[in-house]
């Protein structure tokens, strides 16, 4: 029996936070989900599953989606909304389905706490744990502006202003990561992988979706933010850290196949 169940659209780099942490600390998790399009025809619940044709036409439990599912009719049970009051995915559950854990950083923290005796992903003392939290909190601004930017690219509504906010957020985030790795640190906190490193790889990995919308950018008179010549030179330590970690045995099963499709197309 898994120690944590996660329901989400797939693939989703923010799920990596939990799956990478689970590999490192020996926690069994179950991931359920489908593509964003297919997820519109799922029952959103602890026992999430595809709906039958008859169930899809029934009026019960219909809610209007927000953010990535904005305006879409979604079938969310009362139990799902009781466990997840914001109604979003990824959505994690305790084994009995009664406790909901939402937001990818919090789901990752739950995995780390479940496996803390095997691998100290949250640091080795209160000070290291608090420093890890500092990196996770700093990632939130980048995560918010980055998501708004990627959704605008997907919807064809990108503007110079939206991209500028995303660029500023990414630049600030990478600059902090770069400084944290001075002079020749291998990890952001302590002497081994922590949640700070995992979050960094997941959030930057998600941003690679920009590369699938080159035509939208061109039609809008914009250039990609993730231009290697622009990013690598200014934040070489951060980019090198990402490159090392993506090859790590706990990271590679998620990160490598996901990024390969962008790198082949670029």
PATOR-490294 format. One record per atom (N, C-alpha, C): residue in one letter; x, y, z. Coordinates in steps of 0.001 Angstrom, whole numbers, plus 524288, in hexadecimal, padded with zeros to 5 digits. Last residue first. Layout:
BEGIN
aXYZ...
***
This chain:
BEGIN
x83910853927894Cx83B95858BD7890Cx84020858C678544x8358D8496B789C5x832B584D0D78662x8359685230785A2x83C2184525790FFx83C15842EB78BB7x8399B846B5787DFx8398E84ACD799AEx83EDA84B6179797x83F37849117921Bx82F7A847A379BD1x8307284D2579AA4x835C184DCC797F6x830C583D0D79DB9x82D3483EAA79981x82DFC8445E79807x8376C83CCC7A660x8394883AE37A155x835C983CC979CE3x8323A83F837AF5Ex8353A8438D7ACC1x836F7841DA7A742x82D8A835B67B1B8x82A5E83A677B110x82D4E83E8B7ADF4x835B782EA57B2FDx8320382DF07AEA5x82EAF832C17ADA1x83B04833F57BBE9x83D73833087B6DBx839858322D7B26Fx8344F834877C4EBx83617839377C22Bx837F1838137BCA0x831BC82A767C8E7x82DB982E557C7B5x82FB1832707C3D9x83B3B825027C9A8x83694822617C787x832258261C7C626x8428B82CAD7CE4Ex8429182B5F7C8BAx83D9E828A87C6C5x8423682D7E7D93Cx83FC2831707D5F8x83EC482F867D063x847C18257E7DD98x8427E826757DF9Ax83F7282A4C7DC3Bx8516A825CB7D826x84DF3821397D7BDx84866822197D9BFx853EE831CC7D15Cx853FD82EF07D655x8501B82A617D605x852A2838007C8E7x85511832E77C7FEx8552B82F7E7CCE5x84EEE8412B7CCF5x84B6C83E4A7C975x84D87838DB7C83Bx857838450B7D28Dx8534C842697D555x84FB883F4D7D1BAx85DC2849AE7CAB0x85FB08454E7CDE6x85B308423C7D048x85715851817C6E7x8591884D857C353x85B27848C67C649x85597857B17CFD0x851238551D7CD54x852F8850987C9ECx85FDF85B2A7D0D9x85D67858237D50Ex858B9855227D2EEx8611E860F87C7CEx8645A85C4D7C88Dx86205858C57CCC5x85A1B868F07CA2Fx8590A865817C5BFx85C44860847C623x85F3586D777D2DEx859E786B627D35Fx858A8867917CEFBx868BA8708F7CE52x868AC86CCB7D2A4x8634A86A577D343x86585877BE7C67Ax86813872D47C50Ax867F686ED47C972x85F61880A27C3C0x85E2987D567C850x86095877EF7C7A8x862BF885A67BAD0x8618C888C97BF6Ex860EA885847C45Cx8643F87D8D7B394x8688F881087B4E7x86791883F07B9FEx85A4C878827B2CCx85EF1875BC7B4AAx863398796A7B67Cx85310880127AEB4x8528A87DE07B3F6x857AA87BA97B5FEx85622882E97A4A8x854C3886EC7A86Dx854DA884DB7AE04x85825879B479F68x85C3D87DB179F74x85B2B881DF7A38Ax84E78874367A075x8533B872817A32Dx85768876B87A390x842D687A4E7A323x846FA87A2379F41x84C0A8789B7A1F7x8394587AAA7A8BEx83D218768D7A9B3x840F4875FD7A52Cx832F2882307A45Fx835F0883807A912x83A5A87F9D7A9DEx831BE884B879691x831818813C79B24x834CF8833479FAFx82C6A891167925Dx8307288D0B79207x8303A889B4796ECx8213B8964F78B74x824408954A7902Cx828568911578F26x8192D8983A7846Dx81DC089B9878455x8213C89AFB7890Fx8117A8911F783D6x8109F8956E78784x8153A89930787AFx81589889D077D50x8110988CC577B6Dx80FD18917377EE9x81D20885CD78428x81EAF8888C77F64x81A3E88BF077D53x816E7880E578BA4x81A5F8853178D11x81BD0888707884Ex812208794478586x80EDF87D2278835x81225881DF789B4x81AF18737B7828Ax817F18764077E8Fx8148387A7878105x81E5B86F1C78C00x821BD872CA78935x81EA5875F97853Ex81A698684B79363x8172186CA27919Ex81A52870CB78ECDx820F58614F79799x81CF685F3779419x8199086380791C6x82711866AA79E96x8295B8653B7998Ex8256D862ED795B9x82197867797A7CEx821E286C157A466x823B786A9379EEEx8237585EB77AD65x81EEC85EAA7A9EBx81EC7863717A663x82B23860CD7B46Ex82CD485F1A7AF3Dx8284B85EBC7AB65x8268E862477BDE9x82725866E37BA98x828F1865757B516x8278E858B97C2DDx8227485A407C0E3x822E885EB97BCFCx832138596A7C5FCx8307C855987C210x82B3D856F07BFADx83170860B47CDEFx83428862277C923x832BB85E667C4B5x82BAB85AB37D52Ex8299885FA67D341x82C52861627CE3Ex83238851CC7D6C5x82CD48513B7D4EBx82AC5856517D28Ex83B9E8561A7DA83x83B95853197D5A3x8360B852B97D36Fx837FD85AEF7E3E2x83AA885DEA7DFCDx83A5E85B157DA88x83450852727E9B5x830B78567F7E7F8x8330D859A27E379x83DCC84D3D7EBAAx8399B84AA67E8C4x835D884EAC7E685x84362854717F1B8x8456A852C87EC9Cx8411E850697E944x83CC6854E27FA81x83E0F859A57F796x840078584D7F21Fx83CA084B107FED1x837F784CCD7FC04x83903851B17F8CBx849F3846F77FC2Bx8458C8483A7FF95x840E3849CE7FC3Cx8557883F8E7FAA4x850968416B7F861x84CA4842947FCABx85FE6843CF8033Dx85D39840057FFE5x8582E842707FDE0x863F884ABE80A65x867A0847B780738x8650A8439F803C7x85CEA856F980B78x85FB28527480D89x862FE84FB48096Dx8560D85B4F800B3x8561785B408066Fx858F6856598083Dx858A185A377F636x856E185F447F826x8570585FA87FE14x864C4853E47F294x85F2C853DB7F3B8x85DA8858FE7F649x86F02855EF7F0A7x86C78852117ED4Fx86693851EE7EE12x87627861E97EFF8x8729385E667F2BBx86FF585AB27EEE3x87E6A869077EE91x87E15864387EB72x87AAD860377EE34x87B79871EE7F454x87EDF872707EFC0x87EB886D9D7EC30x86E63873377EE91x873B7875267EF3Fx8763C872CB7F41Cx86429870937EE68x867DD86C6E7ED05x86D8786E3E7ED43x85EAE8798B7F02Dx85E968758E7F44Ax8628E8713A7F348x85FA087EC37E6BBx8629F880A47EB44x862EB87C7E7EF88x8589D8789F7E0AEx85E188793A7DF2Ax8616F87AE37E3CFx84F2B87A597E5BAx85156875107E58Dx85729875537E45Bx84E26885197E386x84E8F883407E8E6x850DA87DCB7E935x84D77884D67D8A4x851B1887C87DB1Fx852708860E7E0C6x8445687F217D70Ex8495887CDC7D587x84DEA87FB57D80Ax83D078869D7DB0Ex83D7C8815F7DD4Bx842C987EF17DC05x83E7288F3A7D47Bx83F2C88FC37DA22x8401A88A757DCB0x83BE688AA57CACDx8410C88CF17CBAFx8423C88D667D179x83165887CB7CC66x83555883CD7CB5Cx83AC9885E17CC7Ex82CE3891B27CDD9x82C7988DC17D1F8x8309E8898E7D148x82F1D896777C445x83129898B87C920x8311E894B87CD8Ax8297988FDC7BD88x82F218905E7BCF9x83193892827C1FFx81F388918C7C11Bx8218388C527C175x8277488C957C112x81E2889C217BEA6x81DAF89A687C416x820238950F7C4D7x81F4589B877B3BAx8230389E887B6D4x822D689CF27BC8Fx81679895EA7B0A0x81BA3893977B00Ex81FAC896697B362x80EB789D457B307x80EA8898237B598x814098959E7B53Ex811E68A5647AC25x811A38A63C7B1CDx811C48A1167B4C5x810F28A1317A241x816208A2CE7A409x816348A37D7A9F3x808318961C7A30Fx8096089B947A1F2x80ED889CC47A3E7x8006D88B3E79EF5x8053488D637A136x805F58930D79F8Cx7F8288856879BE6x7F70888AA779DF3x7FBDC88D417A03Bx7F7ED87AEA79926x7F8C187ECA7950Fx7F7BC88457796C7x7F78A873737A0B9x7F296875AD79F00x7F321879C579AC5x802098714E7A236x7FE8786D1B7A0A1x7F97086F3B79E68x8056E87B057A5ADx80785878D87A0D2x803E98749D79EB8x7FFF387B927AEFAx7FECF87F717AAE4x800FE87DB07A5A8x804A3873707B464x7FF1B873027B30Ax7FD9C876F17AECFx80EAB877AC7B594x80DF2872EA7B281x8083D8722F7B0E7x80C538807E7BBFEx80ECC8811F7B6DAx80DCC87C567B36Dx8086A87BEB7C4FAx8052A87F9D7C20Bx80734880467BC75x8114B876237C7F1x80C858736C7C660x808F5877017C33Dx8185887E437CA6Ex8199387A827C64Ex814C1877AD7C460x81368883007D2C5x81405885F77CDE3x8155B882627C94Fx813A987A507D9F8x80ECE87D0A7D88Ax80F5487FD17D34Cx81E458777E7DA8Ax81A5A873A37D903x81551876447D733x822FC880B07DE3Dx8244E87EB57D912x8201C87AF57D722x81E28880A37E811x81D70885157E485x81E9E8836B7DEF0x821948771B7EC67x81C0C877F87EB66x81B0B87C7B7E7ADx82BE2876267EF21x82A47873EE7EA12x824B6875727E898x82C71879E17F914x82E7B87D337F4DBx82CCF87B387EF85x828C58712C7FE8Cx82597875ED7FE5Dx827578797E7F9E6x8313486A797FCF4x82C0B868FC7FAFFx8287386DBE7FAA7x8394386FDF80204x8399A86EF07FC63x8343D86D8F7FA1Dx8353886F6A80C3Dx8364287476809BFx83696873EC803D8x8351C864D280E76x830228679880DD9x830DD86CDA80B25x83FF98638480F92x83D2A860DE80B57x837FB863A780A4Ex8412786943818B0x843A286B29813E6x8412A8688980F1Ex83BB5862DB81F88x839B68681D81E8Ex83C3286A7B819ACx8423885A2581F6Dx83CC6859A581DB8x83A7E85EF981C66x84B5185E5D823B7x84B5885C9781E44x845C985C1381C30x847548605082DCFx8496B8649682A9Fx8498786319824D7x8446C856AF831CDx8406985AB083100x8424C85F1B82D82x84BA884D0F82A42x84A2184FA782F1Fx8463C853F682DC8x84D2B848CE8208Fx84EC9845C082518x84DA98485882A4Fx84390848D081601x8480684AB2818F4x848EA8478781DE9x83BC4843718117Ax83A5384871813C9x83EC984AAE81702x83F8C839F980EC0x83E8F83DB380A89x83D328431E80C8Bx845DE83135813DFx844538364F81606x8439583A82811D5x84108824B6812EBx8441E8289581011x8424F82E01811CBx83C4381EA881ABBx83F9881C21816C9x8431B8201181400x8365882503820D0x83A29821A282371x83DF181F2181F96x82F7182A16819FDx833D082D0681C49x837DF8298F81EF3x826B78274781420x82B8F8245281388x8304B826B08161Ax81ED082E1D816C0x81DC8828868172Cx822D78255A81700x823AD8377A81432x8228583655819B5x821768308C81A86x8240B836AF80947x828E38371C80C51x827FB835CC8120Dx819668368B806D3x81CA78320180597x821A28321E808E2x816C2840B380A27x8144983C2A80C99x8177E8373C80BA4x81C89846ED80342x81DDC846EE808DAx81B948422A80BA3x816DC844CC7FA1Ax81C54843327FA8Ax81E14843018003Dx80DA2849DC7FCD4x80D878443E7FBD1x8130A842047FC40x811698540E7FD64x80F748518780223x80F1E84BA08017Cx81404855F17F2F3x81816856347F6F7x8165F8537D7FBFDx80A1E854EF7EDF2x80E458511B7ECF9x812A98514E7F101x7FDED855727F3E8x80290858647F267x8074F854B97F24Ax7F7FA84D9F7FE1Dx7F7F6850597F91Fx7FCBA853E97F8B7x7F2E78429D8039Ax7F791845F1803A8x7F7EC848737FE45x7E89483DA780B4Cx7EA7083F9B8064Bx7EF268432580706x7E4A0832A8811D1x7E7D88376281251x7E9D6838EF80CF1x7DF11829E480E9Dx7DC7982DCC811DDx7DF7F832F18124Bx7E36D821768098Bx7E0B18255B80671x7DE59829D480983x7E9B681A9980E6Ax7E417819C680F0Dx7E0D881DCF80C15x7F3D281E4E80BFBx7F21281930809FEx7EC3B8182980A84x7F21682BFD80861x7F3E3827F380BF0x7F1B7822B780A17x7F3FF831C67FBC3x7F09982FBB7FFD9x7F39C82C0E8036Bx7F5B283CF57F358x7F7A0838437F600x7F3F8836CD7FA79x7F4968428F7E754x7F1C6841B97EC31x7F3A583CA07EE9Fx7F9DE84C397DEBEx7F9D1846FF7E10Cx7F734846E27E663x7ECA0850F17DE30x7F05584CA37DDD4x7F5C184EF87DCF6x7E2BF8571A7E666x7E6CD856F87E264x7E9BA851C07E261x7DB8285A8C7EDF5x7D9B8857937E973x7DDAB856D77E525x7DCC385F0E7F748x7DDB58626E7F2C9x7DC8285FA47EDA5x7DACC856D77FE52x7D72685B3E7FE13x7D80185EFD7F98Fx7DB6F84AAD7FE61x7DE6A84E887FB5Ex7DB058535E7FA73x7D4838453B8047Dx7DA1C8443980547x7DD7284870802B0x7CB698496380077x7CC468499680625x7D212848CD80759x7CC6F8470A7F615x7CCB784C887F7A1x7CD5284D2F7FD84x7CB3F83C147F69Ex7D00083E637F473x7D09D844007F64Ax7C13183B517FA90x7C5938395C7FDBDx7CABE83B947FBC0x7BB6583F087F252x7BB77842107F731x7C0118406B7FA98x7C28783D7E7E639x7BF0783BAF7EA55x7BF5B83F517EF0Dx7C2508438C7DA27x7C514843377DF1Fx7C138841A07E35Ex7C33B844187CD9Fx7C022841077D145x7C342840287D64Ax7C314850427C6C4x7C5F884BEB7C91Bx7C283849367CD1Dx7C2878581C7BC0Fx7BF40855557BFD4x7C228850787C1BAx7CB17862F87BAC9x7C9CA85D927B968x7C66585B257BDA6x7CE9786CA97BDDDx7C9D186C5F7BACDx7C80C866F27B960x7DB94868A97BED7x7D7ED86D067BF48x7D34986C677BB93x7E357861EB7C18Bx7DE6F85FAB7BF9Fx7DA1F863CF7BF90x7EB63868097C570x7EC61864FA7C0C0x7E7898627D7BE6Dx7E24A86FC17CBAAx7E7CE86FAB7CA1Fx7E88086C6D7C528x7D6F3867A07CE14x7D9CE86C837CE3Fx7DF6086B9B7CC51x7CA908617A7CA92x7D01C8619F7CBC3x7D25C867187CB9Fx7BE8F85FF07D08Dx7C14E862A67CC64x7C6FC8634E7CDF5x7B922853687D394x7BB668585D7D53Ax7BE4A85AC77D0A3x7AF9584A0A7D5F8x7B24484D1A7D1F7x7B41A852477D44Dx7A9E5842F97DC37x7AF668440F7DD7Bx7B253847307D94Fx7A07783E5C7D2D4x7A29783EC37D822x7A862840247D82Dx79C3483CA77C8E8x79D26842057CAA8x7A015842847CFD7x7A18D8338D7BF8Fx79E928348A7C454x79FFD839F27C680x7A87B831DA7B78Fx7A3BA834CF7B64Ax7A06B836007BB14x7B02982BD17BC0Bx7B194830F27B9FEx7ACD18344F7B8DBx7AB0A8228C7BE38x7AC9B825E97C291x7ADEB82B687C0B2x7AA0981E777B424x7A55981FC57B725x7A6A38237B7BB97x7B48081CAD7B18Bx7B15E820567AE70x7AC86822187B16Ax7BC5481C647BD5Fx7B990819E17B915x7B66F81E0A7B61Ex7C84C822E07C0B0x7C2A68225F7C115x7C07181F597BC6Fx7D43E81E177C60Ex7D14F820127C18Bx7CB7781F257C256x7D6BE821977D3AAx7D65D81DCE7CF60x7D395820617CAC7x7DA4C8224E7E126x7D9DA824CA7DC01x7D9F9820B97D7AFx7D7C3820F87EBFBx7D7B281CA77E83Ex7D6E381ED77E2B7x7D79B82B577EF25x7DBC1827ED7F109x7DC348232C7ED80x7D43C832937E359x7D2F38301F7E858x7D7C682D337EA48x7CE8C835BC7D851x7D292837E37DBCBx7D132836407E159x7CCB082DD67CDC5x7CA8082F1D7D2DCx7CEF3830F77D651x7CFE98330F7C10Fx7D0F182FC67C599x7CD8F831817CA35x7D043839617B893x7CC55835367B890x7CD3C831547BCFBx7D88D83FB17B9C6x7D3748423A7B9D3x7CF0783E407BA00x7E0F18399C7B7D4x7DF7183A437BD4Cx7DA3183D0B7BDD8x7E2F083A7F7AD4Dx7E032835D37AF2Bx7DE33836857B4BCx7E863844217AD72x7E38D8437F7AA6Fx7E05C83EE17AC6Cx7F137841F57B3C4x7ED62845FA7B54Ex7E8368456D7B26Fx7F2B6833D67B4C0x7F3EA838D87B25Bx7EFE683CE57B416x7F16382E527C1AEx7F15F82DFA7BC01x7F2CA833557B9E3x7F2BD826B67CD99x7F19D82B417CA7Ax7F1D882A277C4B5x7F934823497D964x7F4E8822697D5C4x7F410827597D284x8035D81D907E024x801DA822187DD06x7FD938207F7D939x80742819DF7EC9Bx8042E8186A7E807x8029181D677E53Ex8133D817117F358x80EE781A857F203x80C2B8187B7ED24x81B3C813027FD40x8180D811227F8EAx81389814E27F800x827D7817AB80041x82237817F48013Fx81F418162D7FC68x832DD818FF80085x83078813D7800D1x82AB8813CF8021Dx837EE822447FEE6x836EF820B480456x8339381BD3804D6x8395F823017F413x83DC2823EC7F79Ex83CBC821E47FD1Fx82F89821467EFE5x833DE81DC37EE8Fx8385381E507F27Dx82A10829D97F41Cx8289A8247F7F598x82CF3820A57F459x82EA1832547EF09x82F40831C77F4B9x82E1482C387F670x82AE1830297E4FFx83085830327E609x8318182F7A7EBD7x82014831317E6C0x8223482C357E4F2x8281E82BE07E5CEx81EC183BAF7EA40x81D46837467ED97x81FE18323A7EBDCx822C48413A7E1DAx824718428B7E730x8235383E017EADEx81D8183DDE7D929x822D183BE57DA20x8248683CF17DFB5x814B8843BE7D890x8143683EAA7DB26x8199A83C5B7DC44x8182984BC97D285x8179284CD97D821x81680847E27DB3Ex817F5847E27C855x81CF0848347CB28x81C65849577D0F5x80F1983F757C3CCx80F27844477C6D9x814438448A7C9ECx808BE8395C7B8CBx80D0B839E37BC83x80CF683F3C7BF2Ax7FD2C83A277C0D2x80241837D47BFB9x803B5838AD7B9FAx7F5F883F7C7CB7Bx7F6C083EEC7C5DDx7FC4C83D027C510x7F44A8374F7D714x7F61783BEE7D442x7F58683B217CE69x7F4D4832217E3A8x7F19A8329D7DEF9x7F32A837A77DC33x7FB90829827EBBBx7FB8082E9B7E932x7F83E82E4B7E43Ex7FC88823A07F815x7FA4B8235A7F2DAx7F9FB828E27F0A4x8057481D8A80083x8034F8227F7FEA3x8012E821A47F924x8087D813CD8027Fx8082B81747806FFx805FA81C9980593x802268089C7FCA4x8055480D527FC60x80487810A880144x803497FB5780000x800008000080000x8036B804D980000
***
